[in-house]
Structures are given as C-alpha cells and as structure tokens.
Amino acid sequence: IHDVHNAGSGNFHITYRSESTSSEELIHNVHNAGSGQFHIKYSTSSANTHRRLVNDVRNAGSGPINITYRNCGSRNICGKVANDVYIAGSGSVYISTSSTNNCGELINNVQDQGSGQIYLKYGIGC
C-alpha cells in the first residue's frame, strides 16, 4: 500500500493479515494532515518480518496515527515496525507490538517538531 493521505476528519483503517514471511515494505507514505485518525493493524501467527511494516509516517494534523503489530506466534521482527516517523502537528503516533522476539530496532528515525508525541507499547497481549 503506497501513498495514503488523510486531510479530513474521517477515520482510515488498514488491516493486513498474512501467514507468509514479509521481506518488503507493507505500507509506505502515510500522511495525516487533518483531524481524522489512522488505524493500521498487521496480524500474523507464523510470519517473520524482515523489512519495514510502515515507512514514512507523517502526522501534521491533530488526529492520531495508530500502528499495531500483533504476532501471536514465536516469530521475529527483524525489521522495523515504523521507520521515518515525523510529527509536525498536535496529533500523536502510537505504536504497539505483541512480539517479544526482535533482532533490531523497532522504530527508527523519529523527528518531533510539533506538540504531538510518539508512544510505544511493547509486549501487548494477543
């Protein structure tokens, strides 16, 4: 999924379920400029993740961006849950993962120039 933009007040939901190993970016260029919310959820029970789940997340609006990675198996996250996270507005970015197996950084390259914040919940339940 590439180039997802929300400039209004509506909510945007992306749910991705896969049982295969991912070695590519799944979602690229998520931009929120309005008051609407993004809900991005990736669920798996038997897949390893080797690249970025979400790349280039930009929140210049007031609505939150929620990214959830649920891996209820014993697989690894060897890539990043979120890469290149930019906050320029009052909206925050929430990232949560259920996986306790990782072999690298979960979040990379965070820039916060607005009043919004970034939150990480690690080891949430399945």
N, C-alpha and C positions, 0 to 999 in steps of 0.2 A: 504494500500500500504506500503510495507516494503522494506528497503534496496535499495534506488535509488541513484546510483553513476554516476557522470559525470566527466570523466578525460580528456575529449577532448575539442574541440571548438564548438561543436554543442549545440543547444538550446533544452531544455527539458520542455515540457508543461504538467501539470496535471490540469484538470478541473473537479471539483466534484460538482454535484448539487443534493440536497436532500431536501425533504419536511418532512422528519421524524426526530425525536429527536435523537441526537447523544450522546451516553454515552461511546464511545470507542475512542481510538486514531485513527485518519483517516490516517495519513501519519507518518511513523517512519523511522529514519535514512536517511536523505537527505544529501549527501556529494558531494561537488563541489571541485574538485582538479584541474580543468582546466580553460580555458578562456571562456567556454560556460556559458549560462545563464539558471537558473531555473525560471519557472513561475508557481506558484501554486495558484490556484483560487478555492475558495469554495463559492458557491452561494446558498442562501435559502431565502424563504419568510415566512416560518411558522415553522421553527425548532428551538428548544433550543439546545445549545451546552453546555455539562456538563463536557467534558474532554478536552484533548489537540487536537487541529487540526493538528499541526505539532510538532513532538517531535524529538529531537536530530538533529539539523541543524548545519552542519559543512561546513564552507567555508574556504578552504585552498588555493584556486586558485585566479584568477583575475576576474572572471566573477561574476556578482551579483546573489543573490537569492531573488526573489520577492514572497511574500506571501500576498494574498489579501483575505479578508473575507467580503463578501457582504451579509448583511441581510437586506432586504428591508421591512421586517415586523416589528413587535414590540417585537420580541423575545429577550431573554437574552443570553449573553455569560457568562456562569458561570465557564467555564474552561479557558484555556489559548489558545490564538491564536498561540503562539510559546513558546516552552519550551526547555531549554538546547540549547542555541544558542552560537556557538563557531566560532570565526573569527581568523584565523591564517595567512591569506594571505592578498592581497590587494583588494579582492572583498568585497563588502558591502552586507548587508542584509536589505531589505526594507519590512516593514510590514505595511499593511493598513487595516482599518476596517471601514465599514459604520455604524455599530451599535453604538448607544449611550446608549444602555442598557447593563450594565455589573454588575456583582456581585463578582468580583475578579480581580486578576492580569491578564493583557492581555499578558504580556511577563515575563518570569521567567528565572533566571539563565543565564545571559549573560556574556560571557568571551571574551574579545577582546585582543589578543596578537599580532595581525598583524596591518597593516596600513588601513585595511577596517573599515567601520563604520556600525552602526545599525541606521536605521531611522524608526520612527513610525508616520504614518498619521492616525489620529483618527477622525471619523465622516465624511469620504468622502461620496460623493453622490452616490445614486443608479443609 
